[in-house]
Structures are given as C-alpha cells and as structure tokens.
C-alpha cells in the first residue's frame, strides 16, 4: 500500500501521522513496549522487531520541530541564496504509534496504540485513530477491523465512536474484544 501522511496543527506545534517505515524509530518502539501503559507488550529482539515491522503497517505519530543547524555549520556560506526562499530543515520526533496487522485487503487487527504521556490529553490519540479509520476505509474489500481494548467505559466508547466498533460478549475480562465490520458480513458468533 502506498505510504500516507496526515498533519495536525495544535497551537504552535505541528504533528504528523505517517505510514512511512523509514521514519519509524526502533528505539521509540522498544521503549514503548517496555512502558507500563503497554502492559500487553514487551521489548523484542532487533531482528524480530524488523520482521514485525516488515509484516505490519505501523502508523507513527510525530512531533515536527525545527532542526537548527549546528553552530559550526551556520556560517554565511551555508545560508540559502536570496533567489531561493529559506526553508528551515525539520526533524520529526516519534511520540506515538498504532499498528495494523493486515493483508491490506480484507482484514486488519489494530494493536499497539500508544501516545507518550506528555502528549496525552491533546486529542492526538483520537486523531491517530481517525487516521487508522481513513486507512482502513480505503481498503476496498475490508471485512473487519479487530482489536482488544481495555474493559473500561471510556475506552469502549472511544473506539465505538471513532471506528464504529461493537463490543463482543465478554463480561469479566480486563480487556474486551471489539471489531468494526462491513455491514454485509455476518456477525461473529
């Protein structure tokens, strides 16, 4: 599937969600897997991480920030000529992710949704899931998007609203199985 990017401006900060694999920070992903917020995950070997990423679609959430030239390189010779507009270089710092295990056609399993605590509460997780929805809506024969969610009213409501997901029968678990589906496909038993 072709790489996708979405941008979101919040105050003076610009955020990007991208499916470009070359932007992913393996260190960030491993640190996320070790964060207690991602209680279901743990760091994996570098080789297994590469295999995991090669076989899934990971949406990275990034904070875009100016990347000033180091002082030793900011000389008059390095400045852009007056004929060309000055375009500041930018750096993207990964601050979140959402991973789809998918065949890009009929099925997608959403997992590893994470936003670093210092950027939570800004609507970025909601926006990232809306990007997931745009991505899955573009899959022409999609039958189902499945995922596990914390069995808490706010978590269930979050995914019901953003992905039009339905909770499947589970009363006492700490997580719930949820899915959204093409209305033409039979309901799971």
MOWO-V158358 format. One record per backbone hydrogen bond with DSSP energy under -0.5 kcal/mol. NH is the residue of the N-H (numbers start at 0). CO is the residue of the C=O. If there is no record, write none. Layout:
nh,co
NH,CO
NH,CO
//
This chain:
nh,co
5,16
7,14
9,12
12,9
13,63
14,7
15,61
16,5
17,59
18,3
22,19
23,20
25,23
28,24
29,25
30,26
31,27
32,28
33,29
34,30
34,31
37,34
38,35
38,36
40,37
48,44
49,45
50,46
51,47
52,48
53,49
54,50
54,51
55,52
56,99
57,55
58,56
58,97
59,17
59,57
60,95
61,15
61,59
62,92
63,13
63,61
64,90
66,88
67,65
72,69
73,69
73,70
74,72
77,74
78,74
78,75
83,80
86,84
87,85
90,64
92,62
92,90
93,91
94,60
95,60
96,113
97,58
98,110
99,56
100,108
101,99
102,106
103,106
107,143
108,100
109,107
109,145
110,98
113,96
113,111
115,94
118,115
119,116
121,118
126,122
127,123
128,124
129,125
130,126
131,127
132,128
133,129
134,130
135,131
136,132
137,133
138,135
139,137
140,104
141,138
142,105
143,105
144,179
145,107
146,177
147,109
148,175
150,173
151,149
154,151
155,151
156,152
157,153
158,154
159,155
160,156
161,157
162,158
163,159
164,158
165,178
167,176
175,148
177,146
177,175
178,165
179,144
181,142
184,181
//
